Amino acid sequence: YAMASPALEYADVDDVDVVCVPGITAAGAASNVLGAPLGHDHCSISLSDLHTPWDAIERRVRAAADGDFVVSFYNPRSRQRDWQLGEALAILARQRPGSTPVGWVRNASRPDESGGLTSLADFDPSVVDMYTVVTVGCSQSRIVGGRFVTPRGYTWAR
């Protein structure tokens, strides 16, 4: 998540040539495991307040809720930070029904990948850690055949 930024930011200090290689994000990998939750407008928000103050993170979560975005949370929980995910979910829950799909994937695309699907009302933040991406649906998201789907709204697909 955004690791090219510090490399490029400091590359000129040591006259280092940085090569950025495109890859798939953890949110994209998790989306593939869950179904197609990122099928329409979505955003990624890191819940780590090590480099970003909580009030800025909270504003971003509120903006995502106001915009009805699917949200992928990075850095959702650690031993030292165990309350931020619960607070972020509470912000979303003020504008989304409890039935809103929530999926989580730990170690996406790695041999020990794991995850699950549930609802906003039933999600337990204690099941995740720093290796987990948590994806919360928007008003149009739903579970279809056991997969998390956010439709694009194509009329020909009905």
N, C-alpha and C positions, 0 to 999 in steps of 0.2 A: 504494500500500500504506500505509494508515493515515495519509494526509495530512490528514484532517479533525481528527485528534487535536491536532496543534500549533496549528492555526488556532483551534480551540475553547478550547484551554488558555490561550491568550494574548489571546483576544478581549476579556475583561473589562478588561485593562490599558489598552487604547486605546478602550474603549467602542465596539467594532466589532460590527456585526450580521453574523454569519456564516451563510450559507445553504449547507446541505449538499445536494448534488444526487446522488441515487442513480445508480449506474452499475454496470457489470460489472467485476469485478476482473480483473487480468491472469491469475490462476489459472483463473478461469471462462472467459475467452477462449481460453486455451491448452487447456483441457479440451475445448472445442468443436472445436478444430483436431485434437486427438489422437483424439477419439472420445467416450468417456464414462468417463474414469478417475475422476471425482469422483462416481460413481453411488452410492456408499455413504459411510460415515464417512470424513472426511478432515480434514486440518489444513494450515495454511500457516505456514511458519517462515522468517523472514529470517535469512540467514547473515551479515549485516553485523554486525561487532562494533564498529562506531563508536559505537553508543549502548547496546549490550547486551554485557556481558562474555561471552567465549567459554564459560566454564563454565556460564552460564545457558542459552546456546544448545544446548550439548551435552546438558544435562539434558532440554531440550525434545525434542531428537531421540531420546534414549533413551526418553522417555515415549511418543513417537509409535511407536517400534519396539515397545515393550512392549504398546501398545494396538492394534497391527496396523492403524494408520491409513494410508491413502494420504497421501503427503506432497507438498505443492507447496513447493518452495524458491524464495524470492525472493532477490535480490541474491546469486546463487550464486558469482560470481567476478569479481574486478577485477584490474587490474594490480598493485595493492598487496596484494590478498588472494587468493592462488591456492591455498591449501591447505584452506580450510574445507569446500568441497564434497566433496573427496575423503575427508576425515575423517567428515563426516556420512554419506556413502554407506557407508563402512566400518562405522559403527555399525549402520546398517540391515542390512547384509550379514551381520552376526552372527546375525540372526534371520530372514532371508529367503533363499530360494534364489537362486542366480545367474541363474535364468531369469525372475525377477521383472521385469515390464515397466518400462521407464524411457522417458519421452518428454520432449522439450524443444522449446520454441517461443520463438523470438527475435522481438521486435516483434510480438506477437500483435495481430491486427486492424489492422495497418498495412500500407501498400503493399509494404514489403520483408520481410514475414513469411517466416520459414523455420523449419524444425524437423525432427525425426525421431523414430523409435522404435527402441529396442534393448532389451537386457536389462541388469540390474544388473551382471552379470559383464563385459559388453562395453562398457559406457558409458565414454566418454572425456571427463572433465571439461574438457579443454582446448578443447572445441568451444563452450563457453558463455561469456557475459559478463554484465554487469549488466542488459542488456535482455532476458535470457532467464529463463523460468520452467522449472524442472526438476521433473517430476512422477514420483514413484516409487510403484509399485503396492503393494498389500497382498497377503496370502496368497491372496486370491480373484481378484485382477486377472489378466487375460490378454489376449492379442492375438487378436481375432476378425475375420477378413476384412481384415486390415491395419489395424485400429483398436484402440486401447487401451480396454479395457472393464473396469469393476469392477461386477459384478452386484449387484443389490439383494437377490436371493434370492427373488424372486417365483416361487412354484411354478407359477402359470398361464402363465408365460412359457416354460416348457420344452416 
